[in-house]
Every structure is written in C-alpha cells, then in structure tokens.
Amino acid sequence: MFNKLPLKAVLIVPLILHIVTTFGFVEYFSFTNGQQTVDTLANQLTKEISTRIQQHILDYLDKSHQVLRITNVSRCIF
C-alpha cells in the first residue's frame, strides 16, 4: 500500500499540513488576543468618558449652586 505513494507526496503533505495547522493556531490566538485588547481599551475609554462627564456635571452644578448662594446673599444685603 505505501509502495504506491511517491516519496515527494509523503514528505510534502505532512509538511504542508504542519504549516497550515501552525498558521491556524497562530491566527486564532492573535485574533482572540486582539479582541481582548480591544475590549479592554473600550472599557477603559468608557470609564474615562463617564468620569469626565460626571466631573463636568458636578462642576456645573457646583457653579450653579454658588451663583444661587451669591444671588441670595446679595438680595439679603439690599
């Protein structure tokens, strides 16, 4: 049975199979690692944006509160 297979095919087919399998594993691990990296960066960006928005809102509300306090004080003086 093995006498009919050419030596070229016996040597080349396992080599090609090994190369394709290795490439598949590397591609899979690269893809999943890339997905994890993108997810991590997206979460960090979302947290950073939320923190900044919250800080701007708190600053705005604090300034509004200060303006109301100054207005009330000025009404009491006059």
C-alpha positions as CSV (number, residue, x, y, z in Angstrom):
1,M,0.0,0.0,0.0
2,F,2.7,2.5,0.9
3,N,4.9,1.5,-2.0
4,K,2.5,3.2,-4.4
5,L,2.8,6.7,-2.7
6,P,5.5,8.8,-4.2
7,L,8.2,10.0,-1.8
8,K,7.6,13.6,-2.8
9,A,4.0,13.4,-1.5
10,V,5.0,11.6,1.6
11,L,7.4,14.4,2.5
12,I,5.4,17.4,1.3
13,V,1.9,16.6,2.6
14,P,2.8,16.4,6.3
15,L,5.0,19.5,6.0
16,I,2.2,21.5,4.4
17,L,-0.3,20.1,7.0
18,H,2.1,21.2,9.8
19,I,2.5,24.7,8.3
20,V,-1.2,25.2,7.8
21,T,-2.0,23.9,11.3
22,T,0.6,26.2,12.9
23,F,-0.7,29.1,10.9
24,G,-4.2,28.4,12.0
25,F,-3.3,28.3,15.7
26,V,-1.2,31.5,15.5
27,E,-4.1,33.3,13.6
28,Y,-6.6,32.1,16.2
29,F,-4.5,33.2,19.2
30,S,-3.7,36.5,17.6
31,F,-7.4,37.2,16.8
32,T,-8.6,36.3,20.4
33,N,-5.7,38.4,21.9
34,G,-6.7,41.3,19.7
35,Q,-10.3,41.0,20.7
36,Q,-9.4,41.0,24.4
37,T,-7.2,44.1,23.9
38,V,-9.9,46.0,22.1
39,D,-12.4,45.1,24.8
40,T,-10.0,46.3,27.5
41,L,-9.4,49.5,25.7
42,A,-13.1,50.1,25.1
43,N,-13.9,49.5,28.8
44,Q,-11.1,51.9,29.8
45,L,-12.3,54.6,27.4
46,T,-15.9,54.2,28.6
47,K,-14.8,54.6,32.2
48,E,-12.7,57.6,31.4
49,I,-15.5,59.3,29.4
50,S,-18.0,58.6,32.2
51,T,-15.6,60.0,34.8
52,R,-15.1,63.2,32.8
53,I,-18.8,63.7,32.2
54,Q,-19.5,63.2,35.8
55,Q,-16.8,65.7,36.8
56,H,-18.1,68.3,34.3
57,I,-21.7,67.9,35.6
58,L,-20.6,68.2,39.2
59,D,-18.5,71.3,38.3
60,Y,-21.5,72.8,36.5
61,L,-23.9,72.1,39.4
62,D,-21.4,73.5,41.9
63,K,-21.1,76.7,39.9
64,S,-24.9,77.0,39.7
65,H,-25.1,76.5,43.4
66,Q,-22.5,79.2,44.0
67,V,-24.4,81.6,41.8
68,L,-27.6,81.0,43.7
69,R,-25.9,81.4,47.0
70,I,-24.3,84.7,45.8
71,T,-27.7,85.9,44.5
72,N,-29.4,85.1,47.8
73,V,-26.7,86.9,49.8
74,S,-26.9,89.9,47.5
75,R,-30.7,90.0,48.0
76,C,-30.4,90.0,51.7
77,I,-27.9,92.9,51.7
78,F,-30.1,95.2,49.6
